[in-house]
Amino acid sequence: MKAVVVITIGTRDLMFQIAEDRWYNVGDDRMRDGEIIGEQAEVVDALGLVWDDYNAYRHLTQYLFEHLDEYRDRVKPVIVGKLLQDKIADIGQVYLIVTDQKPEIREREKDTLYAGKLIEAWLKTQNSEIDVALISLGQEGLNPANFEDMFKWWSYQWRNNIKVKDEQPLWVCLKGGVGQTAEASRVAGLSVYSTQIQFFEFRQNRKANRVGIPSDYSGPFLGKNYLWDRTQQQAIQMLERFDYAGAFDLLEPYFQQDRASFKAIPQWIEAGILWNQGKFKSFFRKIKNTLNPQQKNWSGTWFWQAYEQAYMAVVRLEQDNSTEAMLHSFRAVEGLVNLWLRKNCSRHIQEYKKRYPQLLPSICSQYSQLQTYFAESKPIKLTGRIQQAVVEAILYNSRTSIDLQAFWSEETRETRNILSHQLGGIQKQEVFSAWGSTIEKQEDWENRILNCLNLLSGQKATSLANVCLFYQVHRRLIKKLSQHSV
């Protein structure tokens, strides 16, 4: 079965022979190679026409079409010409997509209606039995640079005016016109014909064009491969913004079709969704089979989730969500303080549901300096100041830690409290200053949080990213997805 070919026609699609061994592009009006005027002006001059009357592409191509008998052998397609010559025996139908806009539209002078007619005439000289149809865009008043308008227009053309039989090869050459029109054609065409549609790509060869040889081409490429490339890049961009839910929604149709070929990718994305929700244990269960022994050992510690929480603050900052960045940064240290207290003095803490835990006076038998907080020898709420006192009583070097002292300082508490209770967003610099007036850069902010966590956990992590299990999987996921093909 012979192929159907759909070609978008642009202003650079024709070349004209101005001398025996010299061809110029009819619509190329740019200066280059030290030339004083562009190639289009050379064509106008070679035809003996006045530039002011024929500098509009529509007018110049109309003149050539109206004098076709005289110039038939001197006009040929420069971009698709080689493809059409090579495949002419395999082509049964050609659709040329041209523009023909209303008189009041400024861009009308760039219309390709007559260029399409010239290519149609050229095709007939190659094969008189070939069917050629022109489909014009413009009289509807649509904007070729508006993707939504073009998607609707192309959807209608694919379903109503472009006739393709089942199993018939469909070759699409989208090299002319504005980018939104071409992109809309691809998306709309793939939604109708899916794997039946195939694309050709073209590579300009100006040196060859100048002596009448059309440009090179490659393909055909399967439509599903194009659609995957596009989807793949979108998914990677989403993941780079840590939008795991959006990436999963985008890729889910591919997962449903052939989940096995993606191997760990769907599972890792699902894990990322759980991580973004703060469900670190569920996240770990999704990824544990892909972790190395060192990472598994880390996940078995009492403190690992605090580092994940801290890195979530970094992620939110990179997403320009400064409010959540501040929330997660303090939650990481506050949460680790709570874990540290339960690890080091649990027998002196009374837990309650939906109430603050209470510190029992029995702790004074070990740390007498805490006696001043138990004036009535009764349990007291284990809140910020009391937590600090207990940590400093047990963890001596916390008293001299610049970072932990800044976390507990009155200035920091007050700044954090003010920012947390005001309406509107929080600026990035305000997040930094909430951790101390000397913190002005993200690197210093991350280091302050890291130093607090390291002091409480007894670890020597060099960066939040290095020990964050999510970050390790995140990097592997993007690499694996970028290498995946369908």
C-alpha positions in Angstrom: 0.0 0.0 0.0 1.4 3.4 -1.0 2.1 6.0 1.6 0.2 9.2 2.5 2.6 12.1 2.9 1.7 15.3 4.9 4.0 18.3 4.4 3.8 21.7 6.0 5.0 24.4 3.6 7.1 27.3 4.9 8.8 30.3 3.3 12.1 28.6 2.8 10.8 25.6 0.9 11.5 26.7 -2.7 14.7 27.4 -4.6 15.0 29.2 -7.9 17.7 28.8 -10.6 19.2 32.3 -11.2 22.1 30.9 -13.4 23.2 27.6 -14.9 24.9 26.5 -11.7 23.4 28.9 -9.2 20.2 28.4 -7.2 18.9 30.7 -4.5 16.2 30.3 -1.8 13.0 32.1 -2.9 12.0 33.1 0.6 15.4 33.6 2.4 15.6 37.3 2.9 18.5 37.2 5.5 22.0 38.5 4.6 24.9 36.1 5.1 28.3 35.2 3.9 29.3 38.8 3.3 26.5 39.3 0.8 24.9 42.7 0.5 21.4 41.4 0.0 19.6 38.2 0.8 18.8 35.4 -1.5 15.2 36.4 -2.0 16.4 39.8 -3.4 18.7 38.0 -5.8 15.8 36.0 -7.1 13.7 39.1 -7.6 16.6 40.7 -9.4 17.1 37.6 -11.6 13.4 37.8 -12.6 13.8 41.4 -13.6 11.2 42.5 -11.0 11.1 45.5 -8.7 12.0 44.7 -5.1 9.3 46.9 -3.5 6.6 45.1 -5.5 7.8 41.6 -4.9 9.5 41.6 -1.5 6.4 39.8 -0.1 6.8 36.0 -0.3 3.2 35.6 -1.3 3.5 38.0 -4.2 6.8 36.6 -5.5 5.5 33.0 -5.4 2.3 34.0 -7.0 4.2 35.6 -9.9 6.2 32.4 -10.3 3.1 30.3 -10.4 1.3 32.6 -12.9 4.4 32.3 -15.1 4.9 28.5 -14.5 5.3 27.6 -18.1 8.3 29.9 -18.3 9.9 28.9 -15.0 8.8 25.3 -14.4 12.3 23.9 -14.8 13.8 26.6 -12.6 11.7 26.1 -9.5 12.0 23.1 -7.1 11.4 22.2 -3.4 14.7 22.7 -1.5 13.8 20.9 1.8 11.5 18.0 0.9 12.6 17.6 -2.7 15.2 14.8 -2.2 12.7 12.8 0.0 10.0 13.1 -2.6 12.3 12.2 -5.5 13.6 9.1 -3.6 10.2 7.9 -2.4 8.1 9.0 -5.3 7.3 5.4 -6.3 6.1 4.6 -2.8 3.8 7.7 -2.5 0.1 7.6 -3.4 -1.2 10.8 -1.8 0.4 14.1 -0.8 -1.2 16.7 1.4 0.5 20.1 1.4 -0.4 22.3 4.3 -0.2 26.0 3.3 -1.3 29.3 4.7 -3.8 31.6 3.0 -4.7 34.4 5.5 -7.2 37.2 5.3 -6.2 40.5 3.7 -6.2 42.4 6.9 -3.7 40.0 8.5 -0.2 41.5 8.5 1.5 38.1 8.1 -0.5 37.4 4.9 2.6 38.6 2.9 4.4 35.4 4.2 1.6 33.1 3.0 2.7 29.8 1.4 -0.4 29.2 -0.8 1.4 29.7 -4.1 4.5 28.0 -2.9 2.3 24.9 -2.3 0.9 25.2 -5.8 4.4 25.4 -7.2 5.4 22.2 -5.3 2.2 20.5 -6.5 3.1 21.3 -10.1 6.7 20.0 -9.5 5.3 16.8 -8.0 3.2 16.2 -11.1 6.3 16.4 -13.2 7.8 13.6 -11.1 4.7 11.4 -11.2 1.7 12.5 -13.1 -0.5 9.9 -11.3 0.2 11.1 -7.8 -2.7 12.7 -5.9 -1.9 16.1 -4.4 -4.2 18.2 -2.2 -3.6 21.6 -0.7 -5.1 22.3 2.7 -5.0 25.9 3.6 -4.9 27.5 7.0 -5.8 31.1 7.7 -9.3 31.9 6.4 -10.6 30.8 9.8 -8.8 33.7 11.4 -6.8 31.4 13.7 -3.4 32.3 14.9 -0.7 29.9 13.7 1.4 30.8 16.7 -1.3 29.7 19.2 -0.9 26.1 20.2 -4.5 25.6 21.4 -5.9 27.1 18.2 -3.6 24.9 16.1 -4.3 21.7 18.0 -8.1 22.1 17.4 -7.4 22.9 13.7 -5.1 19.9 13.2 -7.5 17.6 15.1 -10.2 18.5 12.6 -7.9 18.0 9.6 -6.6 14.7 10.8 -10.1 13.4 11.3 -11.9 14.9 8.4 -9.7 16.1 5.5 -6.6 13.8 5.6 -7.7 10.4 4.5 -5.5 7.5 5.7 -6.5 3.8 5.5 -5.8 1.2 8.1 -2.3 -0.1 7.8 -1.4 2.6 5.3 2.0 4.2 5.8 1.6 7.8 7.0 4.7 10.0 6.6 4.7 13.5 8.1 7.2 16.2 7.3 6.8 19.2 9.7 9.5 21.6 8.5 7.7 24.7 7.5 5.7 27.3 9.4 5.8 28.3 13.1 6.8 25.9 15.8 3.4 25.8 17.5 1.7 24.6 14.3 4.2 21.8 13.9 4.0 20.8 17.5 0.2 20.8 17.4 0.3 18.7 14.3 2.5 16.1 16.0 0.4 15.8 19.1 -3.0 15.8 17.3 -1.7 13.4 14.7 -0.4 11.0 17.2 -3.6 11.0 19.2 -5.5 9.9 16.0 -3.0 7.5 14.3 -0.6 6.6 17.2 2.0 4.1 15.9 0.8 4.4 12.3 2.3 7.8 12.0 6.0 8.3 11.1 8.1 11.4 10.9 11.0 12.6 8.7 13.7 15.0 9.8 15.6 17.3 7.4 19.2 18.7 7.5 19.9 21.9 5.5 23.0 21.7 3.3 23.4 25.2 2.0 26.4 24.4 -0.2 24.5 21.6 -2.0 21.3 23.8 -2.2 23.3 26.5 -4.0 23.9 24.1 -6.9 20.4 22.8 -7.0 20.7 19.7 -4.8 17.9 19.5 -2.2 18.5 19.0 1.5 19.3 15.7 3.2 16.7 13.8 5.3 16.5 11.0 7.9 13.8 8.7 8.9 11.1 7.7 9.0 10.9 7.7 12.8 8.1 6.0 14.6 5.5 8.3 16.0 5.4 6.6 19.3 9.2 7.2 19.6 8.7 10.9 19.1 5.8 10.9 21.6 8.0 9.1 24.1 10.9 11.5 23.6 8.6 14.4 24.3 7.0 12.7 27.3 10.3 11.6 28.6 11.7 15.1 28.6 8.6 16.5 30.3 8.8 13.8 33.0 12.5 14.5 33.6 11.8 18.2 33.9 9.1 17.4 36.5 11.4 15.2 38.5 14.1 17.8 38.4 11.5 20.0 40.1 10.7 17.1 42.5 7.1 16.9 41.1 6.8 13.1 41.5 3.1 13.0 41.4 3.0 14.9 38.1 5.7 12.7 36.6 3.8 9.6 37.6 0.5 10.9 36.0 2.4 11.7 32.8 4.2 8.3 32.6 1.3 6.1 33.9 0.0 5.2 30.4 3.4 3.9 29.5 3.6 1.9 32.8 0.2 0.4 32.1 1.3 -0.6 28.6 4.6 -2.2 29.6 5.5 -1.7 33.2 8.1 -4.5 33.2 10.3 -2.8 30.6 10.6 0.2 33.0 12.0 -2.0 35.7 12.4 0.0 38.9 11.3 3.4 37.5 7.6 3.2 38.5 8.4 2.0 41.9 11.0 4.7 42.5 8.5 7.4 41.4 5.9 6.0 43.7 8.5 6.1 46.5 9.2 9.7 45.7 5.5 10.5 46.1 5.5 9.0 49.5 8.7 10.9 50.4 7.1 14.2 49.4 4.3 13.3 51.7 6.7 12.8 54.6 5.9 9.1 54.7 9.5 8.1 55.1 9.0 4.5 56.4 6.7 3.8 53.4 9.2 5.4 51.1 11.9 3.1 52.5 9.9 0.0 52.0 9.5 0.9 48.3 13.3 1.4 47.8 14.9 -1.0 50.2 15.7 -3.7 47.6 17.7 -1.2 45.6 19.8 0.1 48.5 23.4 -1.0 49.2 24.4 -2.4 52.6 25.7 0.9 53.9 22.4 2.7 52.9 20.4 -0.1 54.6 22.4 0.3 57.8 21.8 4.0 57.7 18.0 3.5 57.4 18.1 1.3 60.5 19.4 4.1 62.7 17.1 6.1 65.1 18.0 9.4 63.4 17.9 8.8 59.6 14.5 10.3 59.1 15.6 13.7 60.5 18.1 14.0 57.7 15.4 13.2 55.2 13.2 15.9 56.7 16.0 18.3 56.5 16.7 17.6 52.9 12.9 18.1 52.2 13.5 21.7 53.4 16.2 22.0 50.7 13.9 20.6 48.1 11.1 23.0 49.0 13.5 25.9 48.9 14.5 24.9 45.4 10.9 24.7 44.5 10.6 28.4 45.7 8.3 27.2 48.5 10.0 29.1 51.2 7.2 28.8 53.7 7.4 25.0 53.7 11.2 25.2 53.6 11.3 27.0 56.9 8.7 24.6 58.4 10.6 21.4 57.4 14.0 22.8 58.4 12.9 23.4 62.0 10.9 20.2 62.1 14.0 18.3 61.3 15.9 19.5 64.3 13.0 19.7 66.6 12.0 16.1 65.7 15.5 14.9 66.3 15.6 16.6 69.7 12.5 14.7 70.6 14.0 11.4 69.5 17.3 12.2 71.3 15.4 12.8 74.5 13.5 9.6 74.3 16.7 7.7 73.5 18.7 9.2 76.3 16.2 9.7 79.2 13.0 7.9 78.3 12.6 6.6 81.9 12.2 10.2 83.1 9.6 11.1 80.5 5.9 10.5 80.9 4.1 10.3 77.5 0.5 11.3 76.9 -1.8 11.1 73.9 -2.6 14.6 72.4 -0.7 16.3 75.2 2.9 17.5 75.7 5.1 14.8 77.3 6.2 15.6 80.9 9.6 15.4 82.4 9.7 13.7 85.8 11.6 15.0 88.8 13.5 11.7 89.0 15.9 13.1 86.3 17.4 15.3 89.0 18.9 12.3 90.7 21.2 12.0 87.7 21.5 15.7 86.7 21.1 17.8 89.8 21.5 21.0 87.8 18.0 20.5 86.5 16.6 20.8 90.1 15.8 24.5 89.6 13.1 23.6 87.1 11.2 21.5 89.7 10.4 24.1 92.3 7.3 22.1 93.4 8.8 18.6 92.8 6.1 18.0 90.2 6.4 16.8 86.5 6.8 19.7 84.1 6.0 20.1 80.4 8.9 19.0 78.2 8.8 22.0 75.9 11.5 24.1 74.2 13.4 25.6 77.2 13.2 22.4 79.2 14.4 20.4 76.2 17.4 22.6 75.9 18.2 22.3 79.5 18.1 18.5 79.4 20.2 18.2 76.3 22.8 20.6 77.7 22.9 18.7 81.0 23.5 15.4 79.2 25.3 16.4 76.0 27.9 18.7 77.3 29.4 19.9 74.0 25.9 21.2 72.9 26.5 24.1 75.2 29.3 25.4 73.0 27.8 24.6 69.7 27.2 27.8 67.7 24.7 26.1 65.5 22.5 24.5 68.2 22.7 27.6 70.4 21.5 29.6 67.4 18.6 27.2 67.0 17.7 27.7 70.6 18.4 31.4 70.9 15.7 33.9 71.8 16.3 35.8 68.6 15.7 32.7 66.5 12.6 31.7 68.4 11.1 35.2 68.1 11.9 35.4 64.3 10.5 32.0 63.7 7.3 32.8 65.7 6.7 36.1 63.8 7.2 34.5 60.4 5.0 31.5 61.2 2.1 33.7 62.3 2.0 36.3 59.5 -0.1 36.1 56.4 1.5 36.0 53.0 4.6 34.2 51.8 8.1 34.0 53.4 11.1 35.2 51.4 14.1 33.0 51.0 16.3 35.4 52.9 13.8 35.4 55.8 14.2 31.6 56.0 17.9 32.0 56.3 17.6 34.8 58.9 15.2 32.7 61.0 18.3 30.5 61.6 20.4 33.3 62.8 21.3 36.8 61.7 24.6 35.6 60.3 23.0 33.2 57.9 22.8 34.8 54.5 23.4 32.0 51.9 21.8 28.7 51.3 25.0 26.9 51.8 25.4 28.4 55.3 21.7 27.6 56.1 22.2 23.9 55.1 25.4 23.6 57.1 23.7 25.0 60.2 20.9 22.5 60.0 23.4 19.7 59.2 25.7 20.6 62.2 22.7 20.5 64.5 21.7 17.1 63.3 25.3 15.8 63.4 25.7 17.0 67.0 22.6 15.2 68.2 23.1 12.0 66.2 26.8 11.8 66.7 27.4 11.5 63.0 29.9 13.3 60.7 27.8 13.7 57.6 29.4 16.2 55.2 26.2 17.3 53.4 22.4 16.6 53.6 22.4 15.3 50.1 25.1 12.8 50.7 23.2 11.0 53.5 19.6 11.5 52.2 18.3 8.2 50.8 15.8 10.1 48.7 18.5 12.1 47.0 20.5 8.9 46.1 17.4 7.3 44.5 16.4 10.6 42.9 19.7 10.8 41.0 19.5 7.2 39.9 15.9 7.6 38.8 16.6 10.6 36.5 19.6 8.8 35.0 17.7 5.6 34.4 14.7 7.4 32.9 16.8 9.5 30.6 18.4 6.3 29.3 15.1 4.4 28.8 13.7 4.0 25.3 10.4 2.5 24.0 
